[in-house]
Amino acid sequence: SLTPAEKVKAIRLLTLELTRTWPGIEKTPGAAGGAACIVRTRIPVWVLENYRLMGWSDARILDNYPTLRAADLVNAWDYADAHSDEIAQGLDANETA
């Protein structure tokens, strides 16, 4: 009983996961502890997800990170949704640091 928009999102996430290609997201050994980051930056996806969990709007995040684009957040949210365990580990590690 998914809506058409939810079906499209599910198919997109499944396709990305199967191809292991996440547009706008990269992992670089030695950068940000190897965490998934926004390309062109060292901003980990888990950091952005943390702001989202604190109730920050996309506009507020973009205001605070002027190098980010709206498309970067779309990619980050898709990645975070598909890799919730990985993101939770990043959040937990930051919490205990």
Helices and strands as residue ranges (DSSP letters): H 4-19, E 25-27, G 32-34, E 36-38, H 45-53, H 58-64, H 70-82, H 84-96
